[in-house]
Amino acid sequence: MFKILKYSFFDLTRSSWSYVYFFFYLLLGITLLFLNNDLSTAVITLMNVIIMLVPLIGTIFGVMYYYNSREFTELLLAQPVKRSSIFMGQYLGVAISLSLSLVVGLGIPFTAYGLFKSPAIWDFVMLLITGLFLTLIFSALAFNIALSNENKIKGFGYAILLWLFLAVIYDGLFLLSLVYFQEYPLDRFSLIATMFNPIDLSRILILLKLDISALLSYTGAVFKEFFGTPLGAFTSMGMLVVWVLLPLFRIARVVRKKDF
């Protein structure tokens, strides 16, 4: 698996898309720091970009890499190598390359600006952690979509639909349910519904870390009461880990039975 991971990683580092992704975050960090003298304000603005962009790039890039490397994958499948090792190595290559572009691209301008001397460093670290989790989650979901659809057009269509549902449609349905059933106690429902969407869960963790839970509407007090506690933080991080592991388990299960 490590040889496949190494090959996939270095293959992706030579890709022009990886450099575009890296320079986008580099320029974004420089621009935000130029326009904002306060690091905390820059982190808040950056959160809105990362929460939406990282899942989209992870999904599209994962699907694109799977389809583009299909012939090489079929060649590997003819060798005495475990199927799970092949696909896990490719997945980790995609996830690690995207994660490095994110961390290094944002880390360079913020470090040069004096991040380590600012109290906002922990807010920035939380932002990077959630960005890494979203990269791992949506890269794994992308591989699941690609493995389930031989047709490239269907695969890309389902990938866009997945991102659109979790980033936009899910929030709309969630807010409509809160408004429609506002006469009923919705505290537990709000917490559970949030955990079923990794994007919403990541956004809440960052907002609570920045101590601006008022932006979470009238349910902000409920979220702060739970997620602001050590148990809530541990549970939310555990749910993000579960969001990573479940798609990986499905990948391992599908590749064992799939006829390539």
Sequence and secondary structure as in RCSB ss.txt:
>XXXX:A:sequence
MFKILKYSFFDLTRSSWSYVYFFFYLLLGITLLFLNNDLSTAVITLMNVIIMLVPLIGTIFGVMYYYNSREFTEL
LLAQPVKRSSIFMGQYLGVAISLSLSLVVGLGIPFTAYGLFKSPAIWDFVMLLITGLFLTLIFSALAFNIALSNE
NKIKGFGYAILLWLFLAVIYDGLFLLSLVYFQEYPLDRFSLIATMFNPIDLSRILILLKLDISALLSYTGAVFKE
FFGTPLGAFTSMGMLVVWVLLPLFRIARVVRKKDF
>XXXX:A:secstr
 HHHHHHHHHHHHTSHHHHHHHHHHHHHHHHHHHH S HHHHHHHHHHHHHHHHHHHHHHHHHHHHHHTHHHHHH
HHTSS  HHHHHHHHHHHHHHHHHHHHHHHHHHHHHHTTGGGSTTHHHHHHHHHHHHHHHHHHHHHHHHHHHH  
SHHHHHHHHHHHHHIIIIIHHHHHHHHHHHTTTS  HHHHHHHHHT HHHHHHHHHHHHTT GGGGGGGHHHHHH
HHTSHHHHHHHHHHHHHHHHHHHHHHHHHHHH   
